Amino acid sequence: MKTLSCPPIPISDETKIHVILFIANKLIKSDISPDIYKILKIIYFAEEEHLKITGRTICDDIFIAMKDGPVPSKTYDIIKSVKRDADIYSIEGLEKYFYFKNPYYIIPNIEADLSKLSESNICALKKSIAENNRLTFSELKRKSHDEAYNNADERNNTISYKSMAKVAGAKEEMLNYIDVCSENDDFALFVSGSNK
Protein backbone atom coordinates (compact mmCIF):
# COMPACT_ATOMS: atom_id res chain seq x y z
CA MET A 1 0.00 0.00 0.00
CA LYS A 2 1.33 3.43 -0.95
CA THR A 3 1.76 5.89 1.92
CA LEU A 4 0.46 9.38 1.32
CA SER A 5 2.85 12.09 2.39
CA CYS A 6 1.95 15.52 3.67
CA PRO A 7 2.68 18.50 1.46
CA PRO A 8 5.56 20.83 2.26
CA ILE A 9 4.69 24.15 3.82
CA PRO A 10 3.80 26.71 1.13
CA ILE A 11 6.33 29.49 0.58
CA SER A 12 3.53 31.97 1.35
CA ASP A 13 3.40 30.59 4.90
CA GLU A 14 7.09 31.25 5.67
CA THR A 15 6.19 34.54 7.33
CA LYS A 16 4.17 32.60 9.91
CA ILE A 17 7.25 30.55 10.81
CA HIS A 18 9.39 33.65 11.24
CA VAL A 19 6.73 35.30 13.40
CA ILE A 20 6.77 32.20 15.66
CA LEU A 21 10.59 32.35 15.77
CA PHE A 22 10.62 36.08 16.47
CA ILE A 23 8.26 35.75 19.44
CA ALA A 24 9.80 32.56 20.85
CA ASN A 25 13.33 34.00 20.72
CA LYS A 26 12.21 37.25 22.41
CA LEU A 27 10.43 35.32 25.18
CA ILE A 28 13.45 33.09 25.84
CA LYS A 29 15.76 36.12 25.98
CA SER A 30 13.44 37.56 28.66
CA ASP A 31 13.49 34.28 30.64
CA ILE A 32 9.85 33.60 29.79
CA SER A 33 8.69 30.16 28.71
CA PRO A 34 7.74 30.21 25.02
CA ASP A 35 4.54 28.19 25.32
CA ILE A 36 2.15 27.70 22.41
CA TYR A 37 -0.75 29.51 24.05
CA LYS A 38 1.26 32.64 24.84
CA ILE A 39 2.77 32.77 21.34
CA LEU A 40 -0.63 32.44 19.64
CA LYS A 41 -2.17 35.15 21.80
CA ILE A 42 0.78 37.50 21.21
CA ILE A 43 0.19 36.99 17.48
CA TYR A 44 -3.51 37.84 17.90
CA PHE A 45 -2.83 41.10 19.72
CA ALA A 46 -0.05 42.00 17.27
CA GLU A 47 -2.45 41.43 14.37
CA GLU A 48 -5.05 43.69 16.01
CA GLU A 49 -2.45 46.45 16.38
CA HIS A 50 -1.13 46.00 12.84
CA LEU A 51 -4.63 46.10 11.38
CA LYS A 52 -5.35 49.28 13.35
CA ILE A 53 -2.24 51.04 12.02
CA THR A 54 -1.88 49.69 8.47
CA GLY A 55 -5.15 47.98 7.57
CA ARG A 56 -3.13 44.87 6.68
CA THR A 57 -2.35 41.59 8.39
CA ILE A 58 1.07 40.32 9.42
CA CYS A 59 0.54 36.62 8.75
CA ASP A 60 -2.38 36.47 6.30
CA ASP A 61 -4.08 34.07 8.69
CA ILE A 62 -7.66 33.23 9.58
CA PHE A 63 -8.50 33.71 13.25
CA ILE A 64 -10.89 31.19 14.77
CA ALA A 65 -12.73 31.81 18.04
CA MET A 66 -11.97 28.71 20.09
CA LYS A 67 -12.88 27.95 23.70
CA ASP A 68 -9.66 29.38 25.16
CA GLY A 69 -9.49 32.35 22.81
CA PRO A 70 -8.66 33.31 19.22
CA VAL A 71 -6.28 31.08 17.27
CA PRO A 72 -4.52 31.89 13.98
CA SER A 73 -5.51 28.67 12.21
CA LYS A 74 -2.75 28.31 9.61
CA THR A 75 -0.04 29.20 12.13
CA TYR A 76 -1.49 26.65 14.53
CA ASP A 77 -1.43 24.05 11.72
CA ILE A 78 2.31 24.63 11.35
CA ILE A 79 2.81 24.20 15.10
CA LYS A 80 0.70 21.03 15.17
CA SER A 81 2.71 19.62 12.25
CA VAL A 82 6.04 20.15 14.04
CA LYS A 83 4.53 18.80 17.25
CA ARG A 84 3.22 15.83 15.23
CA ASP A 85 -0.31 16.36 16.50
CA ALA A 86 -1.59 16.56 12.93
CA ASP A 87 -0.49 15.54 9.46
CA ILE A 88 -1.04 18.88 7.76
CA TYR A 89 2.44 19.76 6.51
CA SER A 90 5.51 17.62 5.95
CA ILE A 91 7.74 17.70 9.02
CA GLU A 92 10.77 17.67 6.71
CA GLY A 93 12.07 21.19 6.48
CA LEU A 94 10.02 22.46 9.43
CA GLU A 95 12.23 20.85 12.10
CA LYS A 96 15.11 23.15 11.15
CA TYR A 97 13.11 26.09 12.53
CA PHE A 98 11.97 24.90 15.95
CA TYR A 99 11.19 21.88 18.11
CA PHE A 100 9.31 21.14 21.32
CA LYS A 101 11.00 20.86 24.70
CA ASN A 102 7.82 19.36 26.13
CA PRO A 103 4.29 19.28 24.72
CA TYR A 104 3.90 23.06 25.13
CA TYR A 105 7.22 24.94 24.77
CA ILE A 106 8.48 25.97 21.34
CA ILE A 107 12.28 26.08 21.21
CA PRO A 108 13.74 27.89 18.18
CA ASN A 109 16.71 26.40 16.37
CA ILE A 110 17.45 29.69 14.61
CA GLU A 111 16.69 33.39 14.81
CA ALA A 112 13.81 34.80 12.77
CA ASP A 113 14.75 36.01 9.30
CA LEU A 114 13.87 39.70 9.64
CA SER A 115 13.77 40.09 5.87
CA LYS A 116 10.51 38.13 6.01
CA LEU A 117 8.97 40.79 8.29
CA SER A 118 8.28 44.42 7.52
CA GLU A 119 9.13 47.26 9.90
CA SER A 120 5.45 47.62 10.80
CA ASN A 121 5.24 43.85 11.46
CA ILE A 122 8.18 44.05 13.86
CA CYS A 123 6.78 47.11 15.66
CA ALA A 124 3.39 45.44 16.21
CA LEU A 125 5.05 42.20 17.37
CA LYS A 126 7.36 44.01 19.79
CA LYS A 127 4.43 45.98 21.23
CA SER A 128 2.37 42.84 21.72
CA ILE A 129 5.30 40.98 23.30
CA ALA A 130 5.93 43.85 25.73
CA GLU A 131 2.27 44.07 26.72
CA ASN A 132 1.51 40.35 26.96
CA ASN A 133 4.68 38.41 27.72
CA ARG A 134 4.17 38.29 31.50
CA LEU A 135 0.42 37.63 31.46
CA THR A 136 -0.78 34.30 32.81
CA PHE A 137 -2.92 31.84 30.88
CA SER A 138 -6.04 33.15 32.65
CA GLU A 139 -5.13 36.78 32.00
CA LEU A 140 -4.45 36.11 28.31
CA LYS A 141 -7.68 34.17 28.00
CA ARG A 142 -9.70 36.96 29.60
CA LYS A 143 -7.99 39.67 27.50
CA SER A 144 -8.39 37.76 24.22
CA HIS A 145 -12.10 37.19 24.79
CA ASP A 146 -12.62 40.70 23.46
CA GLU A 147 -15.41 42.18 21.34
CA ALA A 148 -13.89 40.80 18.11
CA TYR A 149 -13.81 37.30 19.64
CA ASN A 150 -17.38 37.66 20.93
CA ASN A 151 -18.61 38.80 17.49
CA ALA A 152 -17.11 35.86 15.59
CA ASP A 153 -19.16 34.51 12.69
CA GLU A 154 -21.59 31.96 14.12
CA ARG A 155 -21.33 29.71 11.04
CA ASN A 156 -17.58 29.06 11.15
CA ASN A 157 -16.26 30.92 14.24
CA THR A 158 -14.03 33.18 12.13
CA ILE A 159 -13.10 36.58 13.53
CA SER A 160 -13.19 39.44 11.03
CA TYR A 161 -10.22 41.70 10.43
CA LYS A 162 -12.49 44.70 10.77
CA SER A 163 -13.62 43.58 14.25
CA MET A 164 -10.00 43.06 15.28
CA ALA A 165 -9.00 46.52 14.07
CA LYS A 166 -12.01 48.08 15.79
CA VAL A 167 -11.11 46.49 19.14
CA ALA A 168 -7.60 47.93 18.77
CA GLY A 169 -9.03 51.42 18.27
CA ALA A 170 -8.77 51.85 14.49
CA LYS A 171 -10.17 55.09 13.07
CA GLU A 172 -13.32 55.02 10.94
CA GLU A 173 -11.32 55.62 7.72
CA MET A 174 -9.19 52.54 8.43
CA LEU A 175 -12.25 50.43 9.22
CA ASN A 176 -13.81 51.52 5.92
CA TYR A 177 -10.55 50.66 4.11
CA ILE A 178 -10.54 47.16 5.65
CA ASP A 179 -14.21 46.78 4.72
CA VAL A 180 -13.55 47.66 1.08
CA CYS A 181 -10.55 45.34 0.89
CA SER A 182 -12.51 42.52 2.53
CA GLU A 183 -15.27 42.84 -0.07
CA ASN A 184 -12.92 42.75 -3.05
CA ASP A 185 -12.10 39.50 -4.75
CA ASP A 186 -8.51 40.74 -4.64
CA PHE A 187 -8.38 40.61 -0.83
CA ALA A 188 -5.84 37.76 -0.97
CA LEU A 189 -3.50 40.05 -2.90
CA PHE A 190 -4.08 42.81 -0.36
CA VAL A 191 -3.07 40.67 2.61
CA SER A 192 -0.21 38.92 0.87
CA GLY A 193 1.33 42.33 0.20
CA SER A 194 1.55 42.97 3.94
CA ASN A 195 5.13 41.73 4.17
CA LYS A 196 6.56 43.82 1.37
C-alpha positions as CSV (number, residue, x, y, z in Angstrom):
1,M,0.0,0.0,0.0
2,K,1.3,3.4,-1.0
3,T,1.8,5.9,1.9
4,L,0.5,9.4,1.3
5,S,2.8,12.1,2.4
6,C,2.0,15.5,3.7
7,P,2.7,18.5,1.5
8,P,5.6,20.8,2.3
9,I,4.7,24.2,3.8
10,P,3.8,26.7,1.1
11,I,6.3,29.5,0.6
12,S,3.5,32.0,1.3
13,D,3.4,30.6,4.9
14,E,7.1,31.2,5.7
15,T,6.2,34.5,7.3
16,K,4.2,32.6,9.9
17,I,7.2,30.5,10.8
18,H,9.4,33.7,11.2
19,V,6.7,35.3,13.4
20,I,6.8,32.2,15.7
21,L,10.6,32.3,15.8
22,F,10.6,36.1,16.5
23,I,8.3,35.7,19.4
24,A,9.8,32.6,20.9
25,N,13.3,34.0,20.7
26,K,12.2,37.3,22.4
27,L,10.4,35.3,25.2
28,I,13.4,33.1,25.8
29,K,15.8,36.1,26.0
30,S,13.4,37.6,28.7
31,D,13.5,34.3,30.6
32,I,9.8,33.6,29.8
33,S,8.7,30.2,28.7
34,P,7.7,30.2,25.0
35,D,4.5,28.2,25.3
36,I,2.2,27.7,22.4
37,Y,-0.8,29.5,24.0
38,K,1.3,32.6,24.8
39,I,2.8,32.8,21.3
40,L,-0.6,32.4,19.6
41,K,-2.2,35.2,21.8
42,I,0.8,37.5,21.2
43,I,0.2,37.0,17.5
44,Y,-3.5,37.8,17.9
45,F,-2.8,41.1,19.7
46,A,0.0,42.0,17.3
47,E,-2.5,41.4,14.4
48,E,-5.0,43.7,16.0
49,E,-2.4,46.4,16.4
50,H,-1.1,46.0,12.8
51,L,-4.6,46.1,11.4
52,K,-5.3,49.3,13.3
53,I,-2.2,51.0,12.0
54,T,-1.9,49.7,8.5
55,G,-5.2,48.0,7.6
56,R,-3.1,44.9,6.7
57,T,-2.3,41.6,8.4
58,I,1.1,40.3,9.4
59,C,0.5,36.6,8.8
60,D,-2.4,36.5,6.3
61,D,-4.1,34.1,8.7
62,I,-7.7,33.2,9.6
63,F,-8.5,33.7,13.3
64,I,-10.9,31.2,14.8
65,A,-12.7,31.8,18.0
66,M,-12.0,28.7,20.1
67,K,-12.9,27.9,23.7
68,D,-9.7,29.4,25.2
69,G,-9.5,32.4,22.8
70,P,-8.7,33.3,19.2
71,V,-6.3,31.1,17.3
72,P,-4.5,31.9,14.0
73,S,-5.5,28.7,12.2
74,K,-2.8,28.3,9.6
75,T,0.0,29.2,12.1
76,Y,-1.5,26.7,14.5
77,D,-1.4,24.0,11.7
78,I,2.3,24.6,11.4
79,I,2.8,24.2,15.1
80,K,0.7,21.0,15.2
81,S,2.7,19.6,12.2
82,V,6.0,20.1,14.0
83,K,4.5,18.8,17.2
84,R,3.2,15.8,15.2
85,D,-0.3,16.4,16.5
86,A,-1.6,16.6,12.9
87,D,-0.5,15.5,9.5
88,I,-1.0,18.9,7.8
89,Y,2.4,19.8,6.5
90,S,5.5,17.6,6.0
91,I,7.7,17.7,9.0
92,E,10.8,17.7,6.7
93,G,12.1,21.2,6.5
94,L,10.0,22.5,9.4
95,E,12.2,20.9,12.1
96,K,15.1,23.2,11.1
97,Y,13.1,26.1,12.5
98,F,12.0,24.9,16.0
99,Y,11.2,21.9,18.1
100,F,9.3,21.1,21.3
101,K,11.0,20.9,24.7
102,N,7.8,19.4,26.1
103,P,4.3,19.3,24.7
104,Y,3.9,23.1,25.1
105,Y,7.2,24.9,24.8
106,I,8.5,26.0,21.3
107,I,12.3,26.1,21.2
108,P,13.7,27.9,18.2
109,N,16.7,26.4,16.4
110,I,17.5,29.7,14.6
111,E,16.7,33.4,14.8
112,A,13.8,34.8,12.8
113,D,14.8,36.0,9.3
114,L,13.9,39.7,9.6
115,S,13.8,40.1,5.9
116,K,10.5,38.1,6.0
117,L,9.0,40.8,8.3
118,S,8.3,44.4,7.5
119,E,9.1,47.3,9.9
120,S,5.5,47.6,10.8
121,N,5.2,43.9,11.5
122,I,8.2,44.0,13.9
123,C,6.8,47.1,15.7
124,A,3.4,45.4,16.2
125,L,5.0,42.2,17.4
126,K,7.4,44.0,19.8
127,K,4.4,46.0,21.2
128,S,2.4,42.8,21.7
129,I,5.3,41.0,23.3
130,A,5.9,43.9,25.7
131,E,2.3,44.1,26.7
132,N,1.5,40.4,27.0
133,N,4.7,38.4,27.7
134,R,4.2,38.3,31.5
135,L,0.4,37.6,31.5
136,T,-0.8,34.3,32.8
137,F,-2.9,31.8,30.9
138,S,-6.0,33.2,32.6
139,E,-5.1,36.8,32.0
140,L,-4.4,36.1,28.3
141,K,-7.7,34.2,28.0
142,R,-9.7,37.0,29.6
143,K,-8.0,39.7,27.5
144,S,-8.4,37.8,24.2
145,H,-12.1,37.2,24.8
146,D,-12.6,40.7,23.5
147,E,-15.4,42.2,21.3
148,A,-13.9,40.8,18.1
149,Y,-13.8,37.3,19.6
150,N,-17.4,37.7,20.9
151,N,-18.6,38.8,17.5
152,A,-17.1,35.9,15.6
153,D,-19.2,34.5,12.7
154,E,-21.6,32.0,14.1
155,R,-21.3,29.7,11.0
156,N,-17.6,29.1,11.2
157,N,-16.3,30.9,14.2
158,T,-14.0,33.2,12.1
159,I,-13.1,36.6,13.5
160,S,-13.2,39.4,11.0
161,Y,-10.2,41.7,10.4
162,K,-12.5,44.7,10.8
163,S,-13.6,43.6,14.3
164,M,-10.0,43.1,15.3
165,A,-9.0,46.5,14.1
166,K,-12.0,48.1,15.8
167,V,-11.1,46.5,19.1
168,A,-7.6,47.9,18.8
169,G,-9.0,51.4,18.3
170,A,-8.8,51.9,14.5
171,K,-10.2,55.1,13.1
172,E,-13.3,55.0,10.9
173,E,-11.3,55.6,7.7
174,M,-9.2,52.5,8.4
175,L,-12.2,50.4,9.2
176,N,-13.8,51.5,5.9
177,Y,-10.5,50.7,4.1
178,I,-10.5,47.2,5.7
179,D,-14.2,46.8,4.7
180,V,-13.6,47.7,1.1
181,C,-10.5,45.3,0.9
182,S,-12.5,42.5,2.5
183,E,-15.3,42.8,-0.1
184,N,-12.9,42.8,-3.0
185,D,-12.1,39.5,-4.7
186,D,-8.5,40.7,-4.6
187,F,-8.4,40.6,-0.8
188,A,-5.8,37.8,-1.0
189,L,-3.5,40.1,-2.9
190,F,-4.1,42.8,-0.4
191,V,-3.1,40.7,2.6
192,S,-0.2,38.9,0.9
193,G,1.3,42.3,0.2
194,S,1.6,43.0,3.9
195,N,5.1,41.7,4.2
196,K,6.6,43.8,1.4
